[in-house]
Amino acid sequence: MFVPGSDALGATDMTPLKMSTQARAELLETTPWAQNLSWEQVVRLAAYVQATQVRAERTVFREHARERYMCLILEGRVAILKEDSRLGQKKLAELGRGKAFGEIAVLDSQPRSASVVASVDTRMLVLSRKALEHMCEEQPKLANKLMWMLVEVVTARLRMTSGALVESL
């Protein structure tokens, strides 16, 4: 079975938290990501994620970075920031408890499209690409369910972006 580690976090300001699989499962159970999973599946998923924290105004990841992980917010808020043409940053969104971000990085090998900074002290669960690959091998039914959840997140964001683009034309 895969054991999550901090190797996937790269050069970020996140701090891994020592927490049992059971404790991670109990936290995961309180999020929308557990709604379509049985308790047994939640526990299995918890074995592949790592609990982390990041202090207010510290970086979760930077635009153009290549670390491949996604985050699920347990507590706190993060700001999604995008560089503009003058290399300034514009705030695209602020996400809070139960929201996921960075999911495209676990699906493709492209650089990050935005930066994420904690707005307040924030605790998260992190799923790396490596952990997802292990899940696909060890728990294919669970990985399949998770992939469909990721597809729903990505397509919802695409629909939102398309709507915002139409409004700005």
C-alpha positions as a printed Julia matrix, in Angstrom:
169×3 Matrix{Float64}:
   0.0    0.0     0.0
   1.19   3.51   -0.83
   2.32   5.68    2.07
   1.89   9.42    1.41
   4.96  11.54    1.94
   6.06  15.12    1.5
   8.16  14.39   -1.61
   5.43  15.65   -3.96
   5.11  19.04   -2.28
   8.24  20.53   -3.82
   9.25  24.06   -2.85
   6.12  25.23   -1.07
   5.31  26.7     2.31
   3.13  23.74    3.29
   4.0   21.74    6.38
   3.04  18.05    6.51
   1.0   17.09    9.58
   1.49  13.77   11.35
  -1.95  12.22   11.35
  -3.22   8.65   11.25
  -5.18   7.29    8.3
  -8.22   7.09   10.59
  -7.88  10.77   11.53
  -7.51  11.77    7.86
 -10.59   9.67    7.02
 -12.61  11.42    9.72
 -11.62  14.8     8.28
 -12.3   13.65    4.72
 -15.74  12.39    5.8
 -16.77  15.98    6.62
 -16.16  17.19    3.03
 -18.27  16.95   -0.13
 -15.65  14.54   -1.52
 -16.99  11.8     0.77
 -20.64  12.17   -0.24
 -20.58   9.44   -2.88
 -18.21   7.15   -1.0
 -18.86   4.49    1.61
 -16.99   4.78    4.92
 -14.71   1.95    3.76
 -13.87   3.9     0.58
 -13.24   7.07    2.6
 -10.75   5.17    4.76
  -9.06   3.73    1.67
  -8.85   7.17    0.06
  -7.44   8.63    3.29
  -4.51   6.22    2.97
  -3.44   8.04   -0.22
  -3.66  11.66    0.98
  -1.41  13.69    3.21
  -2.6   16.23    5.78
  -0.82  19.59    5.55
  -1.07  23.1     6.83
  -0.01  26.44    5.43
   0.11  29.72    7.3
  -1.71  32.86    6.16
  -0.12  34.65    3.19
   2.17  31.68    2.46
   2.38  29.84   -0.87
   0.65  26.54   -1.61
   2.08  26.51   -5.15
   3.32  28.97   -7.75
   2.17  29.57  -11.3
   4.44  27.73  -13.8
   5.61  25.22  -11.15
   5.51  21.56  -12.12
   4.73  19.8    -8.83
   1.86  17.42   -9.45
  -0.62  17.46   -6.6
  -4.06  18.75   -5.73
  -5.47  20.0    -2.44
  -8.77  19.72   -0.6
  -9.39  22.46    1.95
 -10.37  21.2     5.39
 -10.22  24.51    7.2
  -9.32  28.04    6.06
  -9.28  29.8     2.68
  -6.93  30.23   -0.26
  -6.68  32.83   -3.03
  -6.16  31.75   -6.63
  -3.86  34.27   -8.36
  -2.99  34.61  -12.05
  -0.19  36.65  -13.61
  -1.35  39.38  -15.98
   0.54  40.65  -19.03
   2.57  43.05  -16.85
   3.59  40.22  -14.47
   1.29  41.53  -11.76
  -1.15  39.16  -10.08
  -4.93  39.26  -10.24
  -7.14  37.38   -7.85
  -9.35  34.97   -9.78
 -11.15  33.38   -6.84
 -11.09  32.58   -3.17
 -11.91  29.05   -2.08
 -12.88  27.75    1.34
 -13.71  24.6     3.25
 -14.56  21.56    1.15
 -13.24  23.03   -2.11
 -10.51  21.41   -4.16
  -7.9   23.06   -6.34
  -4.87  22.04   -8.37
  -6.67  19.0    -9.78
  -5.43  19.54  -13.33
  -1.85  19.02  -12.11
  -2.61  15.43  -11.13
  -4.12  14.82  -14.57
  -1.55  16.37  -16.91
   2.13  17.24  -17.0
   1.79  20.92  -17.83
   3.0   23.78  -15.6
   0.58  25.28  -13.07
  -1.81  27.82  -14.6
  -2.1   29.93  -11.43
  -0.59  30.49   -8.0
  -2.36  29.69   -4.75
  -1.72  31.55   -1.5
  -3.38  30.91    1.86
  -5.66  33.81    2.84
  -5.71  32.6     6.45
  -4.09  29.66    8.25
  -5.33  26.68    6.24
  -5.36  22.89    6.67
  -5.68  20.66    3.63
  -5.48  17.13    2.37
  -3.05  16.7    -0.53
  -3.26  14.05   -3.24
  -0.15  13.71   -5.41
   0.0   12.27   -8.91
   2.23   9.51   -7.54
  -0.4    8.61   -4.92
  -3.12   8.63   -7.58
  -1.04   6.28   -9.76
  -0.64   3.9    -6.81
  -4.37   4.12   -6.13
  -5.08   3.22   -9.77
  -2.98   0.07   -9.36
  -4.05  -0.9    -5.84
  -7.66   0.34   -5.67
  -8.92   0.68   -9.27
 -12.64   1.03   -8.37
 -11.9    3.79   -5.88
  -9.53   5.49   -8.34
 -12.24   5.35  -11.01
 -14.74   7.05   -8.68
 -12.18   9.7    -7.79
 -11.37  10.33  -11.46
 -15.05  10.94  -12.18
 -15.19  13.4    -9.28
 -12.15  15.19  -10.75
 -13.83  15.29  -14.16
 -16.87  16.94  -12.56
 -14.69  19.59  -10.88
 -12.75  20.34  -14.07
 -15.85  20.54  -16.29
 -17.67  22.78  -13.77
 -14.71  25.16  -13.79
 -14.6   25.09  -17.6
 -18.3   25.99  -17.76
 -17.75  28.84  -15.27
 -14.78  30.14  -17.28
 -16.76  29.95  -20.54
 -19.59  31.92  -18.92
 -17.19  34.57  -17.63
 -15.54  34.84  -21.05
 -18.88  35.39  -22.77
 -19.76  38.13  -20.27
 -16.45  39.92  -20.93
 -16.87  39.94  -24.74
